[in-house]
Each structure stands twice: as C-alpha cells, then as structure tokens.
C-alpha cells in the first residue's frame, strides 16, 4: 500500500525521535539523496530506518556510530520493486506520490510489525 500522506499512528509514536535524529543528520541525508540522483542510480532515493538490523538497502548511518536513535539505510525504488514491497503495478502511483527529493527526505520506517513511508521536509535556510 502506498500513501501520500503521513500516517497518524506514525506521527504520534515515532515523529518525535525521528525529528530529533533528522535535525542532526538532515544535511548528510540530503547530500546522499543528491548523489544517488546525480550519479543516475535512481530518481527515487529512499532511506529505510529502523532501531534494529533490517535487510533493505545498505547501512548508511548507524546509531552505534552517531548520536541518533535510528539506523539509517540507503536504497532506491528498484530494490523495493525487486523485493516485492512495491508491486509493479503500483510503481507509477509511487512515483506520483513521491515528494520533491530536493525538499523532502523519503524515509521508510521499519519497526517490529509497523512499516510505512514518511516524507520529512529538509530545513530551509
């Protein structure tokens, strides 16, 4: 299921700790998103985040190495399709709901039985 709005359950339960992390690492995530796009890996970078190890993407920022509460991974749309997390017939819908990567970070929150996309705006100067 793909949604273009942020889930209220996600907002209530997770947004505080995610926001607190995001302030510390947003510039790093924004630069990584830019690099993924400029090097033509994908126009749709995604940062899966979890508090434990998970198999999607490559570990990018670890809570063991940084003063953050979540582990941040990096991947893109193709891996979500290959793993069957986004069905082939939902790819166009995902692309339409994907927010401008220069303005928003696409996180994929993975926590126990709860998973969902979250778009969080980069701070503006």
N, C-alpha and C positions, 0 to 999 in steps of 0.2 A: 504494500500500500504506500502510495506517495501522497504527501500532503504539502501544500504550500503555506500552511500556517503552522506556527509553533504550538505543539500540544500543551494544553493547560497542566496536565499531570507533570510533564517535563518541566514546565516553568516553575511550578511550585516546589517540586522535590529537588531539582538539580541546578536551576539557574543561578542560585547564589554562589555555589562553589565553582561552577563553570565560569561565571563572570569574573570571579576573583582570580582564577587562573588566567583568563583571557587577557586581562589588563597587563599581566606580566609578560605574556608571550605573543601578543597580537602582531607585533611588527615582524617577528620571526615567521609566523604563520602566513602573513600577507606576502612576505618575500618568497616563501616556498610556493605559495599559490601562483605568484607571478612567474617563477622559474618553470613550474610544470607547464604553464600555458605558453611561455615564450620559447621553450625548447620543444614545443609541439607534442608533448606526451599526451596531453588532453586539454580540452577547453573546460573540463568539469572536475577540478581537483576536489577531493573530499578528505576530511580529517576525521577518521574514526577515533573516538576517545573512550577509554574505559579505566576502571581502577585496578583491574587485573589484566593478565595477558589475554589477548584475543587474536584470532587469525587473519583479520582483514587488514591488508596494507603492510607497510614496513614501520617499525617503531621509529618515531621521529624525535619526540621529546619525552623523556622518562621522568616520572615523579621521584625516581631514585636519584636522579642527577640534578633536578631543578626543584625550586621551592613551589611545586604545584601539587594539586590533589589528584589529577588525572594523568594517565599516559596518553600521549597524542601520537597517532599513527598517520601515515600519509598514503593516499592511493587516489584513484580516479574512477570515473563512471564505468570504464571497461571491466574492472575487477568485480564490481557489483553485479554486472550483467553475467560475467563468466561464472560467478558463484551462485547465480540464480536469486540473488537478493532483490534485483530489479529485473522483472520479466522483459523479454524482448519487446513485447507489445506495449510496455509502459515506458520505454526509453524516451519517446518523443514527449510524453507527459512530464517526465523528469526534467528534460531539457527546458521545457516551457516554464516550469515552476522554479528552476534553478536561478537563484538571485545573482546579480552582477558580482562577479568574484573580485572586482576592484573595490567594492563597497561592503560585501558580506563574506564571512567565512562560513563554509558549509561543513558543519560538524555532523558526525553520525554517532550518537550516544549509544553505547553498549553497556548495560548494567543489569546483571542477572537476567531476568526474563523480559526486561524492558529495552526496546531499541527504537530509535526514531531519529529523523533528521532534525537539525536545529540550525537555523541561519542566524548568525550573530553579527551585528554591524561592527566594522572596524571603527575605532575612534577617529574623528576628524580633527585636524589641527586647528 
